[in-house]
Amino acid sequence: MGVTHKLREEVVSFIVAQKQGNPTISCRGLVAVVNEHFQVHVSKSSINAVLKDAQLSSSVGRRSTDEK
């Protein structure tokens, strides 16, 4: 999925661990944490792809009609 194959396994594991430790952290927040920890630029979409692969992604947007 996406460009996750370009990320080192340690970066992917770090992203997953950060999200599991703090489920409320956003993709933008994870970009900043990864940049600070590894001194590499990771895009928000790459973070989202990692989270989606790990089944940690939460969709943002309109509520379904069942939730109204």
Secondary structure as the mmCIF struct_conf table of DSSP 4:
data_model
#
loop_
_struct_conf.conf_type_id
_struct_conf.id
_struct_conf.beg_label_comp_id
_struct_conf.beg_label_asym_id
_struct_conf.beg_label_seq_id
_struct_conf.end_label_comp_id
_struct_conf.end_label_asym_id
_struct_conf.end_label_seq_id
TURN_TY1_P TURN_TY1_P1 GLY A 2 VAL A 3
HELX_RH_3T_P HELX_RH_3T_P1 THR A 4 LYS A 6
BEND BEND1 LEU A 7 LEU A 7
HELX_RH_AL_P HELX_RH_AL_P1 GLU A 9 GLY A 21
TURN_TY1_P TURN_TY1_P2 PRO A 23 THR A 24
HELX_RH_AL_P HELX_RH_AL_P2 CYS A 27 PHE A 38
HELX_RH_AL_P HELX_RH_AL_P3 LYS A 44 ASP A 53
TURN_TY1_P TURN_TY1_P3 ALA A 54 GLN A 55
BEND BEND2 GLY A 61 GLY A 61
HELX_LH_PP_P HELX_LH_PP_P1 ARG A 62 SER A 64
HELX_RH_3T_P HELX_RH_3T_P2 THR A 65 GLU A 67
#
